Amino acid sequence: MTQPTFPKLLSSHIAYDIARTILDGFDRHYSLFREASQAARSHFETADWQAAQQAARERIDFYDKRVQECVQALERQYPRQDLNDDTWRETKLHYIGLLTHHKRPELAESFFNSVSCQILHRSYYRNDFIFVRPAVSTDYIETEEPQPTYRVYYPARDGLCGALQRMVTNFQLARPFADLARDVARVEARMNAQFGLDRLESNQQLHVLSSLFFRNKGAYIVGRAINGAREFPFVVPILHDDDGRLVLDTVLTDQEQVLILFSFTRAYFMVDMEVPSSYVQFLRSLMPRKPRSEIYTVLGLQKQGKTLFYRDFLQHLKHSSDEFRIAPGIPGLVMLVFELPSFPYVFKVIRDWYPPPKDTTRAQVKDKYLLVKHHDRVGRMADTLEYSDVAFPLARFSEALLAELRRTAPSMVEVEGDRLIVKHLYIERRMVPLNMFLLDAEHQGDDGQLEHGMFEYGNAIRDLVAANIFPGDMLYKNFGLTGHGRVVFYDYDEIEYLTDCNFRDIPAPRNEEDEMAAEPWYPIGRHDVFPEQFAHFLLSNPKLRNAFMRHHAPLLTRAWWQSHKERILAGEVEDVFPYPQHIRFCRTRNQQANLNGDTQ
């Protein structure tokens, strides 16, 4: 009979000290992360939207700063020869022991990986040295704070109206409601109609997460309604009205609407969580189709999202056999995009050189992607996952893709045995390129799809402008359609802040020679934009032009762009709603004045 083997007694003080240093670094990070998330409540209550945006941007950098602090501390304290294989194996075992009663073990494991990968060569990226697989379970971790992860309300005891009233007032927001009784009655009527809560079952409950979700100018109550054996997701947005009082703007009762609220195309929520895994578990009950990686990411825990995504990707590779190939569509001048057909994401590598008219550098392209990471994506820009030194199975790459990588991005690839190492890449959700969508709709004679594509295309531009983003290259190939039929921008190498652009009308020709000249007769600055030219480059197809002009004709005028630029420069933060206009209970005067059609 084979005897079980046991690890030797952990004896290295160096290994324990390293483990303790890394965990202390993570705990410092999460403490600061929670402070920023808690401050979002004050920003909302005081309507300090500029501070809220700044805090959201700064929080994104917290993680990398703490990782670098931890790496530098270890490098100062321990000579490189002390960080040998045996020490690092033992460090991981000590670290697992330290996580036994930790409230956020999965995040701490990812932090350990981030620090380790800064110190170790990529040949050590194995479960012996880092957490390729999770080691500590996140099931049933209990909060130690006075409030549980979620509160439960009983309509059978208090009436649905009373339960909803208590649900809202329990958050104790330091700002009065304009008419809470009116708003609660509206929520009650909508929930009765959608969930049948007026037909009382023996088991009827409302489960509501104990922390509000803050983003942009809204706070969101997130919960689920239970009626008998059925469960329904719901989200109640809280906004400010024109007089600075609070209103319940609507209630989202459709799972698709909730999915769009938590989309990969939106900024990360600010939400205070003692036990993040319990929030993720709750949210997955509302959105069972959404990967846990995306839920962690939208909660601002994007490094944990990257960890889970990569684990899912490795599992997919083990259970699939198709080849990586160049992604269909018009090839980009800056990015080489490839895909695995069975996997719903694309991989983007910055080329080593770019043909004219592109005039940029790798560093500038990375800065543009970082800008998008820090910016409010308002549902119209795809979030990306950035990775370094990713090992792919070489045999799974098509000959055409390998040849293209070696031809246009040779500095980014390296072969190690049976693996292809890609030194830097971005990964994002696969979408249907808008140019292919429109071409297919035209071939099928589907005018409704053409109309939808152009309507959404214009709405995407409007929402980007509201967020102070000028797309730069607005060709259809740089936009894509999500599974929800929304048009999203995903080519970032030419984006600029709207406020950095100089919007101009084309000067009238001085004479016949000017009018017939092949090149402009007037000077053009680096940031000059001529909106009336958009039609020439984008709307040569009469069907597309007619559809666009029905909904978005103002976008071809300098006045429209300039007015938005001036509002942003004046400090105005525009409203961009992550749900359809038609389900809102009411609109404030300012929101009605800024409304330019349903942007959802």
Secondary structure in CASP SS format (residue, H / E / C, confidence):
PFRMAT SS
TARGET T0000
AUTHOR 0000-0000-0000
METHOD secondary structure of the structure
MODEL  1
M C 1.00
T C 1.00
Q C 1.00
P C 1.00
T C 1.00
F C 1.00
P C 1.00
K C 1.00
L C 1.00
L C 1.00
S C 1.00
S C 1.00
H H 1.00
I H 1.00
A H 1.00
Y H 1.00
D H 1.00
I H 1.00
A H 1.00
R H 1.00
T H 1.00
I H 1.00
L H 1.00
D H 1.00
G H 1.00
F H 1.00
D H 1.00
R H 1.00
H H 1.00
Y H 1.00
S H 1.00
L H 1.00
F H 1.00
R H 1.00
E H 1.00
A H 1.00
S H 1.00
Q H 1.00
A H 1.00
A H 1.00
R H 1.00
S H 1.00
H H 1.00
F H 1.00
E H 1.00
T C 1.00
A C 1.00
D C 1.00
W H 1.00
Q H 1.00
A H 1.00
A H 1.00
Q H 1.00
Q H 1.00
A H 1.00
A H 1.00
R H 1.00
E H 1.00
R H 1.00
I H 1.00
D H 1.00
F H 1.00
Y H 1.00
D H 1.00
K H 1.00
R H 1.00
V H 1.00
Q H 1.00
E H 1.00
C H 1.00
V H 1.00
Q H 1.00
A H 1.00
L H 1.00
E H 1.00
R H 1.00
Q H 1.00
Y C 1.00
P C 1.00
R H 1.00
Q H 1.00
D H 1.00
L C 1.00
N C 1.00
D H 1.00
D H 1.00
T H 1.00
W H 1.00
R H 1.00
E H 1.00
T H 1.00
K H 1.00
L H 1.00
H H 1.00
Y H 1.00
I H 1.00
G H 1.00
L H 1.00
L C 1.00
T C 1.00
H C 1.00
H C 1.00
K C 1.00
R C 1.00
P H 1.00
E H 1.00
L H 1.00
A H 1.00
E H 1.00
S H 1.00
F H 1.00
F H 1.00
N H 1.00
S H 1.00
V H 1.00
S H 1.00
C H 1.00
Q H 1.00
I H 1.00
L C 1.00
H C 1.00
R H 1.00
S H 1.00
Y H 1.00
Y C 1.00
R C 1.00
N C 1.00
D C 1.00
F C 1.00
I C 1.00
F C 1.00
V C 1.00
R C 1.00
P C 1.00
A C 1.00
V C 1.00
S C 1.00
T C 1.00
D C 1.00
Y C 1.00
I C 1.00
E C 1.00
T C 1.00
E C 1.00
E C 1.00
P C 1.00
Q C 1.00
P C 1.00
T C 1.00
Y E 1.00
R E 1.00
V E 1.00
Y E 1.00
Y C 1.00
P H 1.00
A H 1.00
R H 1.00
D H 1.00
G H 1.00
L H 1.00
C H 1.00
G H 1.00
A H 1.00
L H 1.00
Q H 1.00
R H 1.00
M H 1.00
V H 1.00
T H 1.00
N C 1.00
F C 1.00
Q C 1.00
L C 1.00
A C 1.00
R C 1.00
P C 1.00
F E 1.00
A C 1.00
D C 1.00
L H 1.00
A H 1.00
R H 1.00
D H 1.00
V H 1.00
A H 1.00
R H 1.00
V H 1.00
E H 1.00
A H 1.00
R H 1.00
M H 1.00
N H 1.00
A H 1.00
Q H 1.00
F H 1.00
G C 1.00
L C 1.00
D C 1.00
R C 1.00
L C 1.00
E C 1.00
S C 1.00
N C 1.00
Q E 1.00
Q E 1.00
L E 1.00
H E 1.00
V E 1.00
L E 1.00
S C 1.00
S C 1.00
L C 1.00
F E 1.00
F E 1.00
R E 1.00
N C 1.00
K C 1.00
G E 1.00
A E 1.00
Y E 1.00
I E 1.00
V E 1.00
G E 1.00
R E 1.00
A E 1.00
I E 1.00
N E 1.00
G C 1.00
A C 1.00
R E 1.00
E E 1.00
F E 1.00
P E 1.00
F E 1.00
V E 1.00
V E 1.00
P E 1.00
I E 1.00
L E 1.00
H E 1.00
D C 1.00
D C 1.00
D C 1.00
G C 1.00
R C 1.00
L E 1.00
V E 1.00
L E 1.00
D C 1.00
T C 1.00
V C 1.00
L E 1.00
T C 1.00
D C 1.00
Q H 1.00
E H 1.00
Q H 1.00
V H 1.00
L H 1.00
I H 1.00
L H 1.00
F C 1.00
S C 1.00
F C 1.00
T C 1.00
R C 1.00
A C 1.00
Y C 1.00
F C 1.00
M E 1.00
V C 1.00
D C 1.00
M C 1.00
E C 1.00
V C 1.00
P H 1.00
S H 1.00
S H 1.00
Y H 1.00
V H 1.00
Q H 1.00
F H 1.00
L H 1.00
R H 1.00
S H 1.00
L H 1.00
M C 1.00
P C 1.00
R C 1.00
K C 1.00
P C 1.00
R H 1.00
S H 1.00
E H 1.00
I H 1.00
Y H 1.00
T H 1.00
V H 1.00
L C 1.00
G C 1.00
L C 1.00
Q H 1.00
K H 1.00
Q H 1.00
G H 1.00
K H 1.00
T H 1.00
L H 1.00
F H 1.00
Y H 1.00
R H 1.00
D H 1.00
F H 1.00
L H 1.00
Q H 1.00
H H 1.00
L H 1.00
K H 1.00
H C 1.00
S C 1.00
S C 1.00
D C 1.00
E C 1.00
F E 1.00
R E 1.00
I E 1.00
A C 1.00
P C 1.00
G C 1.00
I C 1.00
P C 1.00
G C 1.00
L C 1.00
V C 1.00
M E 1.00
L E 1.00
V E 1.00
F E 1.00
E E 1.00
L C 1.00
P C 1.00
S C 1.00
F C 1.00
P C 1.00
Y E 1.00
V E 1.00
F E 1.00
K E 1.00
V E 1.00
I E 1.00
R C 1.00
D C 1.00
W C 1.00
Y C 1.00
P C 1.00
P C 1.00
P C 1.00
K C 1.00
D C 1.00
T C 1.00
T C 1.00
R H 1.00
A H 1.00
Q H 1.00
V H 1.00
K H 1.00
D H 1.00
K H 1.00
Y H 1.00
L H 1.00
L H 1.00
V H 1.00
K H 1.00
H H 1.00
H C 1.00
D C 1.00
R C 1.00
V C 1.00
G C 1.00
R C 1.00
M E 1.00
A C 1.00
D C 1.00
T C 1.00
L E 1.00
E E 1.00
Y E 1.00
S E 1.00
D E 1.00
V E 1.00
A E 1.00
F E 1.00
P E 1.00
L H 1.00
A H 1.00
R H 1.00
F E 1.00
S C 1.00
E H 1.00
A H 1.00
L H 1.00
L H 1.00
A H 1.00
E H 1.00
L H 1.00
R H 1.00
R H 1.00
T H 1.00
A C 1.00
P H 1.00
S H 1.00
M H 1.00
V E 1.00
E E 1.00
V E 1.00
E E 1.00
G C 1.00
D C 1.00
R E 1.00
L E 1.00
I E 1.00
V E 1.00
K E 1.00
H E 1.00
L E 1.00
Y E 1.00
I E 1.00
E E 1.00
R E 1.00
R C 1.00
M C 1.00
V E 1.00
P E 1.00
L H 1.00
N H 1.00
M H 1.00
F H 1.00
L H 1.00
L H 1.00
D H 1.00
A H 1.00
E H 1.00
H H 1.00
Q C 1.00
G C 1.00
D C 1.00
D H 1.00
G H 1.00
Q H 1.00
L H 1.00
E H 1.00
H H 1.00
G H 1.00
M H 1.00
F H 1.00
E H 1.00
Y H 1.00
G H 1.00
N H 1.00
A H 1.00
I H 1.00
R H 1.00
D H 1.00
L H 1.00
V H 1.00
A H 1.00
A C 1.00
N C 1.00
I E 1.00
F E 1.00
P C 1.00
G C 1.00
D C 1.00
M C 1.00
L C 1.00
Y H 1.00
K H 1.00
N H 1.00
F E 1.00
G E 1.00
L E 1.00
T C 1.00
G C 1.00
H C 1.00
G C 1.00
R C 1.00
V E 1.00
V E 1.00
F E 1.00
Y C 1.00
D C 1.00
Y C 1.00
D C 1.00
E C 1.00
I C 1.00
E E 1.00
Y E 1.00
L H 1.00
T H 1.00
D H 1.00
C C 1.00
N E 1.00
F E 1.00
R C 1.00
D C 1.00
I C 1.00
P C 1.00
A C 1.00
P C 1.00
R C 1.00
N C 1.00
E H 1.00
E H 1.00
D H 1.00
E H 1.00
M H 1.00
A C 1.00
A C 1.00
E C 1.00
P C 1.00
W C 1.00
Y C 1.00
P C 1.00
I C 1.00
G C 1.00
R C 1.00
H C 1.00
D E 1.00
V E 1.00
F C 1.00
P H 1.00
E H 1.00
Q H 1.00
F H 1.00
A H 1.00
H H 1.00
F H 1.00
L H 1.00
L C 1.00
S C 1.00
N C 1.00
P H 1.00
K H 1.00
L H 1.00
R H 1.00
N H 1.00
A H 1.00
F H 1.00
M H 1.00
R H 1.00
H H 1.00
H H 1.00
A H 1.00
P H 1.00
L H 1.00
L H 1.00
T C 1.00
R H 1.00
A H 1.00
W H 1.00
W H 1.00
Q H 1.00
S H 1.00
H H 1.00
K H 1.00
E H 1.00
R H 1.00
I H 1.00
L H 1.00
A C 1.00
G C 1.00
E C 1.00
V C 1.00
E C 1.00
D C 1.00
V C 1.00
F C 1.00
P C 1.00
Y C 1.00
P C 1.00
Q H 1.00
H H 1.00
I H 1.00
R C 1.00
F C 1.00
C C 1.00
R C 1.00
T C 1.00
R H 1.00
N H 1.00
Q H 1.00
Q H 1.00
A H 1.00
N H 1.00
L C 1.00
N C 1.00
G C 1.00
D C 1.00
T C 1.00
Q C 1.00
END
